[in-house]
Amino acid sequence: MINSSIFDRLKNLQTPFYYYNKTLLEQTLSKVTQLAKQYQFHIHYAMKANTESEILNAIQLHGLGADCVSGNEIKAAIQHGFSKEKIVYAGVGKSDWEMDYALDQDIFCFNAESIQELQVLNERAQLKNKIAQIALRINPNVASNTHHYITTGLDENKFGINLPDINEIIDLLPSLSNISMIGLHFHIGSQITDMQPFKSLCLKVNQIVNSLAQRNIRVKIINVGGGLGIDYHHPNEQPFADFEAFFSTFHQFLQVEKYQEVHFELGRSIVAQCGHLISKALFIKKGTNTRFLILDAGMSELIRPALYQAYHQIDNLSAEFERESQVLATYDVVGPICESSDCFGKAVELPESFRNDLFSIRSAGAYGQVMASNYNLREKPASHYF
């Protein structure tokens, strides 16, 4: 939440930019680490959510590991002090140089997603006389009931190894002398707020682990991924994801032996609510059936609404802190990019708005700045933390 003193600092900065609430980030990290300790869970931060330097520094200081999906993310994690022994490397398309770099760094684990990936990784490791520790990423065919662009655990998705192929891979592993299978990896999707899909995942994982045990294959690591969602509609009332229900679900339904560790890969739920995209109104334009509120931020700064039809709460900070009158009006809130999809929200009810009013687009700490582009040769947005 932005108060009047923060507003006074924001209104003197060049827009558009990202503002991060460091206090809220620290409170979120404290919640996550306390619950993880209570349940003896291991947490890796999903780097793809946000790789801003101050964000990574804060997360690393809380002792989290890193979940990386590219070689450069591994580099960033190491540069920011993340322990190599806590770095996992996922991704359906790892290039040779990325595999080589990860092997050179002796990272904890590769989350492997196909037979050919395993064969290539074995070859790269053999050339370096190294053993690559891997977790097989299994596609559990569990529906996450979220947007189809961020669903990852169904047979139709590109991710993971489908259930009918597990036995073939298990039979292949003994021939891969530079591969050591230490675990299984799962991830069913993103922005999941109903705990039922996570319960279903637990039950499916139990079946898979038990079937492997019957073949005398005992895995030490059970990595259940991430996917916990946040409340985009009520960021003030619900500034934290429901970590309690999330971790409790896995504690209750996942069968874990004494020799096994449970790992998570959380991103959005840690950083989303602490981030705001701050923008000014350029023009108010009257259309045939609507009024357009044209901001100086657009899809080049925050692509989620255009890409996923994602909702973000929009606050008129100038109306909140500088005007007593709160007459409401309805606007299509759009950006300056030369694309009709450059729209943050249609028929948005806001206090009557004027040129140069300052706006906050909420819950933008995850998949916001990290996905920004120079489209239309625009400058990438700056970051401010306080």
Secondary structure by P-SEA (a helix, b strand, c coil): cccaaaaaaaaaccccbbbbcaaaaaaaaaaaaaaaaaabbbbbbcccccccaaaaaaaaaabbbbbbccaaaaaaaaaaccccccbbbbcccccaaaaaaaaaacccccccccaaaaaaaaaaaaaacbbbbbbcccccccccccccccccccccccccccccaaaaaaaaccccccccccbbbbbcccccccaaaaaaaaaaaaaaaaaaaaaccccccccccccccccccccccccccaaaaaaaaaaccccccccbbbbbbbccccccccccbbbbbccccccccbbbbccccccccccccccccbbbbbbcccccccccccccccccccccccccccccccccccccccccbbbbbcccccccccccccccccccbbbbcc
